């Protein structure tokens, strides 16, 4: 994906852990429009590495004056979110890709039910703009441990079909009540922790929802782990993937051309064939099937790791 240099024009703390960033073209030129649920990838020089992290756009899809994202600081992460919080200031120029959407609204739906947990509210903020413009029925359910941690509250309008579920106020989300009695043709969208996505899918199955009406998004950060070596079948080159580096980042550092989009195990763009595996691939993606994972003949370089004697991939 091609990135362009945009200027940070606003940086605002929404909660102690979540900060909003606004990017605009340095010459004031309009930016490409997008659809609700889209994300951009922000490039961050981090030591001797180049981090590329995907963030959902929270601004209005039809507003080309700038892009806005909300970043949660993960102190135990690989450093990208800490860089955004601690190293980025207004006036800085950063490389940002054009928007790409893996979590768009299904326009065939007669009603949309949005279920968000924590920072998972972010893709729904741009979708709310789109839904309001489309004037189609929808409801939003937003769960957070406390109001102090609910970064999305700043952006949510006060509407009867927007429901807050704050755990420390005793108002937990009842998925059975949300999913039962919805009109035929309703689609459900979930973004948040993996446990919430799994709970929604389980509740939907118990209530007889068709799989085609269920949508979810869970971008993953590449997990740290032990260093490992990988051999490239086409050149015979062997690379070492560091403990806080993804295989995708190691390939990029070696100037190996490889497609990518989400960089979080959701889109399938970087899927790579494995020609030899003497060991165990740690599959951390949401793309490969259980059979693919068991066969160990494919790997998602953006989030998966390896432990063993030999890993050879078709690159």
C-alpha positions as CSV (number, residue, x, y, z in Angstrom):
1,X,0.0,0.0,0.0
2,X,1.3,3.5,-0.9
3,X,1.6,6.0,1.9
4,X,1.6,9.8,1.7
5,X,3.1,12.3,4.2
6,X,0.4,13.9,6.3
7,X,0.7,16.4,9.1
8,X,-0.5,15.8,12.6
9,X,-2.7,18.8,13.3
10,X,-4.4,17.7,16.5
11,X,-3.4,15.4,19.4
12,X,-6.0,15.0,22.2
13,X,-6.1,12.7,25.2
14,X,-9.5,11.1,25.4
15,X,-8.7,9.0,28.4
16,X,-5.5,8.3,30.3
17,X,-4.8,5.5,27.8
18,X,-6.5,6.6,24.6
19,X,-5.4,9.6,22.4
20,X,-7.0,11.0,19.3
21,X,-4.8,12.1,16.4
22,X,-5.9,14.1,13.4
23,X,-3.9,14.1,10.1
24,X,-4.2,16.6,7.3
25,X,-2.5,17.1,3.9
26,X,0.4,19.6,4.5
27,X,-0.8,21.7,1.6
28,X,-4.5,21.5,2.6
29,X,-5.4,19.3,-0.3
30,X,-8.4,17.0,0.1
31,X,-7.8,13.4,1.1
32,X,-9.5,10.4,-0.5
33,X,-13.0,9.7,1.0
34,X,-13.8,6.3,2.5
35,X,-16.6,4.1,3.8
36,X,-17.5,3.5,7.4
37,X,-15.2,0.9,9.1
38,X,-12.1,1.7,7.0
39,X,-8.6,1.8,8.4
40,X,-5.3,3.4,7.5
41,X,-1.8,2.2,8.3
42,X,0.6,4.7,10.0
43,X,4.3,4.3,9.6
44,X,6.5,4.9,12.7
45,X,10.3,4.8,12.8
46,X,11.0,2.9,15.9
47,X,14.7,2.5,16.6
48,X,16.2,0.6,13.7
49,X,12.8,-0.8,12.7
50,X,9.9,0.7,10.8
51,X,6.6,-0.1,12.5
52,X,3.4,0.0,10.5
53,X,0.3,-0.2,12.6
54,X,-3.3,-0.2,11.3
55,X,-5.9,2.1,13.0
56,X,-9.6,2.4,12.3
57,X,-10.7,5.8,11.1
58,X,-13.1,7.6,13.5
59,X,-13.8,10.7,11.4
60,X,-16.7,11.2,8.9
61,X,-16.3,9.2,5.7
62,X,-17.4,12.0,3.5
63,X,-15.0,14.6,5.1
64,X,-11.9,14.8,3.0
65,X,-10.3,17.6,5.1
66,X,-8.5,15.1,7.3
67,X,-8.3,11.6,8.9
68,X,-8.8,10.9,12.6
69,X,-7.8,7.9,14.6
70,X,-7.8,6.9,18.3
71,X,-4.8,5.0,19.7
72,X,-4.9,3.0,22.9
73,X,-1.5,2.8,24.6
74,X,-0.4,-0.7,25.2
75,X,2.5,-0.7,27.7
76,X,3.2,-4.4,27.1
77,X,3.0,-4.2,23.3
78,X,5.8,-3.9,20.8
79,X,6.1,-0.1,21.1
80,X,4.1,1.3,18.3
81,X,1.3,2.7,20.5
82,X,3.8,4.0,23.0
83,X,5.6,5.8,20.1
84,X,2.3,7.5,19.0
85,X,1.6,8.6,22.6
86,X,5.1,9.7,23.6
87,X,7.0,10.7,20.4
88,X,4.4,12.2,18.1
89,X,3.5,15.9,18.4
90,X,1.3,18.3,16.5
91,X,3.1,19.6,13.4
92,X,4.9,16.3,12.8
93,X,4.8,14.7,9.3
94,X,4.0,11.0,9.2
95,X,3.5,8.5,6.4
96,X,-0.2,7.4,6.3
97,X,-1.7,5.0,3.7
98,X,-5.0,5.6,1.9
99,X,-8.0,4.0,3.6
100,X,-8.8,0.3,3.1
101,X,-12.0,-1.3,4.3
102,X,-12.2,-4.9,5.7
103,X,-15.2,-4.1,7.9
104,X,-17.8,-2.3,5.7
105,X,-21.5,-2.2,6.3
106,X,-23.5,-4.7,4.2
107,X,-25.8,-2.4,2.3
108,X,-28.3,-5.2,1.7
109,X,-29.2,-5.3,5.4
110,X,-32.5,-3.9,6.5
111,X,-31.1,-3.0,10.0
112,X,-27.6,-2.9,11.5
113,X,-26.7,-3.9,15.1
114,X,-23.3,-2.7,16.2
115,X,-21.7,-4.3,19.2
116,X,-18.4,-2.7,20.5
117,X,-16.2,-3.5,23.4
118,X,-13.6,-1.0,24.7
119,X,-11.4,0.4,22.0
120,X,-13.4,-1.7,19.5
121,X,-15.8,1.3,19.3
122,X,-13.4,3.0,16.8
123,X,-14.6,1.5,13.4
124,X,-18.2,2.2,14.5
125,X,-17.7,5.9,14.9
126,X,-17.2,6.4,11.1
127,X,-20.0,3.9,10.5
128,X,-22.4,6.1,12.6
129,X,-21.8,9.0,10.2
130,X,-22.6,6.7,7.3
131,X,-25.7,5.2,8.8
132,X,-27.1,8.6,9.7
133,X,-26.6,9.8,6.2
134,X,-28.2,6.6,4.8
135,X,-31.1,7.0,7.2
136,X,-31.4,3.2,7.8
137,X,-32.4,1.6,11.1
138,X,-29.5,0.7,13.5
139,X,-28.6,0.3,17.1
140,X,-25.3,0.5,18.9
141,X,-24.3,-1.4,22.0
142,X,-21.1,-0.1,23.6
143,X,-19.5,-2.0,26.5
144,X,-16.7,-0.7,28.8
145,X,-15.5,-1.4,32.3
146,X,-16.0,2.3,33.3
147,X,-17.0,5.6,31.9
148,X,-13.4,6.8,32.4
149,X,-12.2,4.0,30.1
150,X,-14.9,4.5,27.5
151,X,-13.0,6.7,25.0
152,X,-15.9,6.6,22.5
153,X,-18.3,8.5,24.8
154,X,-16.9,11.8,23.5
155,X,-18.1,11.1,20.0
156,X,-21.5,9.4,20.6
157,X,-24.7,11.3,20.1
158,X,-27.5,11.0,22.7
159,X,-29.9,8.8,20.8
160,X,-32.4,6.2,22.1
161,X,-30.9,3.5,19.9
162,X,-27.3,4.0,21.3
163,X,-26.9,1.9,24.4
164,X,-24.1,2.0,27.0
165,X,-23.2,-1.0,29.0
166,X,-20.8,0.1,31.8
167,X,-19.7,-2.8,34.0
168,X,-18.9,-1.0,37.2
169,X,-22.4,0.6,37.1
170,X,-24.0,-2.9,37.0
171,X,-25.2,-2.5,33.4
172,X,-23.6,-5.5,31.6
173,X,-24.4,-6.4,28.1
174,X,-27.1,-9.1,27.6
175,X,-26.3,-10.6,24.2
176,X,-29.4,-12.8,24.2
177,X,-31.7,-9.9,24.7
178,X,-29.9,-7.9,22.0
179,X,-30.0,-10.7,19.4
180,X,-33.5,-12.0,20.0
181,X,-36.4,-10.4,18.3
182,X,-34.5,-8.5,15.7
183,X,-36.3,-8.1,12.4
184,X,-35.5,-10.4,9.4
185,X,-32.7,-9.0,7.4
186,X,-30.7,-7.6,10.3
187,X,-26.9,-7.8,10.3
188,X,-24.7,-7.8,13.3
189,X,-21.2,-6.3,13.5
190,X,-18.8,-6.9,16.4
191,X,-15.5,-5.3,17.2
192,X,-13.5,-5.6,20.4
193,X,-11.7,-8.3,22.4
194,X,-11.7,-11.8,21.0
195,X,-13.9,-13.0,23.9
196,X,-16.6,-10.6,23.0
197,X,-16.5,-11.6,19.3
198,X,-16.7,-15.3,20.3
199,X,-19.6,-14.6,22.7
200,X,-21.6,-12.8,20.0
201,X,-21.0,-15.6,17.5
202,X,-22.0,-18.2,20.1
203,X,-25.2,-16.3,21.1
204,X,-26.1,-15.8,17.4
205,X,-25.8,-19.5,16.7
206,X,-28.0,-20.3,19.6
207,X,-30.6,-17.9,18.3
208,X,-30.5,-19.3,14.8
209,X,-28.7,-16.4,13.1
210,X,-27.3,-17.1,9.6
211,X,-23.5,-16.9,9.4
212,X,-23.8,-14.4,6.5
213,X,-25.4,-11.9,8.7
214,X,-22.5,-11.8,11.2
215,X,-19.5,-9.6,10.8
216,X,-16.5,-9.0,13.0
217,X,-13.1,-7.3,13.1
218,X,-10.2,-8.1,15.4
219,X,-6.9,-6.7,14.2
220,X,-4.1,-8.4,16.1
221,X,-0.7,-7.0,17.0
222,X,2.2,-9.3,16.2
223,X,3.0,-11.0,19.5
224,X,6.6,-11.1,20.8
225,X,8.4,-14.4,21.1
226,X,11.7,-16.2,20.7
227,X,13.9,-15.3,17.7
228,X,13.6,-17.7,14.8
229,X,15.2,-18.2,11.4
230,X,13.4,-18.5,8.1
231,X,14.8,-19.5,4.7
232,X,13.4,-18.0,1.5
233,X,12.9,-20.7,-1.1
234,X,13.4,-18.5,-4.1
235,X,16.8,-17.0,-3.2
236,X,18.1,-19.4,-0.5
237,X,18.5,-16.4,1.8
238,X,18.1,-17.0,5.6
239,X,16.6,-14.3,7.8
240,X,16.5,-14.0,11.6
241,X,13.2,-12.7,13.0
242,X,13.8,-10.8,16.2
243,X,11.8,-11.3,19.4
244,X,9.8,-8.0,18.9
245,X,9.8,-8.2,15.1
246,X,7.2,-9.8,12.9
247,X,8.2,-12.1,10.0
248,X,6.6,-9.5,7.7
249,X,8.8,-6.8,9.1
250,X,11.9,-9.0,8.7
251,X,11.0,-9.6,5.1
252,X,10.5,-5.9,4.5
253,X,13.8,-5.1,6.1
254,X,15.4,-7.5,3.7
255,X,13.6,-5.7,0.8
256,X,11.5,-8.7,0.0
257,X,8.4,-7.6,-1.9
258,X,5.3,-8.9,-0.1
259,X,1.7,-7.6,-0.3
260,X,-0.1,-6.5,2.9
261,X,-3.1,-4.5,4.1
262,X,-4.2,-4.9,7.7
263,X,-1.0,-6.3,9.1
264,X,-3.1,-7.9,11.8
265,X,-4.0,-11.4,10.5
266,X,-7.4,-10.5,9.1
267,X,-7.2,-9.7,5.4
268,X,-5.1,-12.6,3.9
269,X,-3.0,-10.3,1.7
270,X,0.3,-11.6,3.0
271,X,-0.6,-15.3,3.1
272,X,2.5,-17.3,2.2
273,X,3.1,-20.9,1.3
274,X,5.4,-23.0,3.5
275,X,7.6,-25.4,1.5
276,X,9.2,-27.1,4.6
277,X,8.4,-27.0,8.3
278,X,10.3,-28.9,10.8
279,X,8.8,-27.6,14.0
280,X,5.7,-25.7,15.0
281,X,4.1,-22.6,13.4
282,X,2.4,-20.4,15.9
283,X,-0.7,-19.3,14.0
284,X,-2.0,-16.1,15.5
285,X,-4.3,-15.0,12.6
286,X,-8.0,-15.0,11.9
287,X,-7.6,-15.9,8.3
288,X,-6.4,-19.5,7.9
289,X,-8.8,-22.3,8.5
290,X,-8.2,-24.9,11.2
291,X,-7.2,-27.4,8.5
292,X,-4.7,-25.0,7.1
293,X,-3.2,-24.4,10.5
294,X,-3.0,-28.1,11.2
295,X,-1.3,-28.8,7.8
296,X,1.4,-26.2,8.4
297,X,1.6,-25.5,4.7
298,X,0.7,-21.8,5.0
299,X,1.7,-18.9,7.2
300,X,0.6,-15.3,7.8
301,X,3.9,-13.4,8.2
302,X,2.2,-10.4,9.8
303,X,1.3,-12.1,13.1
304,X,2.6,-15.7,13.1
305,X,5.8,-17.1,14.5
306,X,7.8,-20.3,14.4
307,X,9.6,-22.6,16.8
308,X,11.7,-25.5,15.6
309,X,14.6,-26.6,13.4
310,X,13.6,-25.4,9.9
311,X,11.1,-23.1,8.2
312,X,11.3,-22.5,4.5
313,X,8.7,-20.2,2.8
314,X,7.8,-19.5,-0.8
315,X,9.3,-16.0,-1.1
